[in-house]
Amino acid sequence: MKDLYIDTQETLDQWCQKQLQEIELLALDTEFLRVKTYFPKLCLIQLATEEEAVCIDPLALKDFTHLKALLTAEHITKIIHSASQDLEAIVHALDILPTPVFDTQIAAQITQQQRVGMSYHDLVLHYCDVDLIRDQTRTQWDLRPLTSEQLKYAYDDVHYLIPTYRKLQKEICDAGKEGELRSHFTPLTERERYEPQPELAWKKVKGYKRLRGSAKQLLKALAKMRELIAIQKNLPKRWIIKDEILIRLAESYAKKDHKLYQDYAVSSYSEGIQERLIRTIENFWQQATVDQADEERS
């Protein structure tokens, strides 16, 4: 299989237009970073046909019109391993959701009857008898130029997806599990899955399960507030306020307590964060008072 690195507009447009007319299967993977940002930073897009693999450098390009057309073409099945995070990165970088999608991890989980998804290394070893070297997982993908080791790793991520797809498709058909597979793929096509959900942010706060009653309700308000700030600033939410601080505040101030205004867990933050914390907790107290009054009148 031929490998090609694409970092010029003309090459990208020509390659995408050619594939749009010729192929029905397209392997897809991405490399992204999410260490210093809330949203994933897309650093590389890997695609493969049955004859060629390409690494597209989104950091060197500005116009993705033809790439978007390719990734959303309904007659081309996009084959991805463990698709959710790759799709999320593409949604936020390119403002599209590639469809239709075939997730090899989900398919293998069904055919192998496994509770836990198979890694890409194990998938390729099982279906292609190739033992991949996976030594670049935590590499700095936004640095240029990429090394030969990084590029080999990136190309390998898509080299084997189409052959694996064909074998999985046969296994799925032989087992009569096409319907089960489609039902598992449906959530991957729902755009809201990849959008921030501040209302549900509390479920990702470490330690939330130990909270009950009003403390749990306050945590929901605090976690939502933190999520909105993180989205606005495009920073990791734990850089805004740590999980343990949210838990401590929820446990300490589910009921009105003026110690809040001298609490070091609040005053140690910047003035803007202090203000948002105090306002969120005060609003929670106020709503609790209103709810109690309504309950007493009813």
Disulfide bonds with the S-S distance in Angstrom:
none
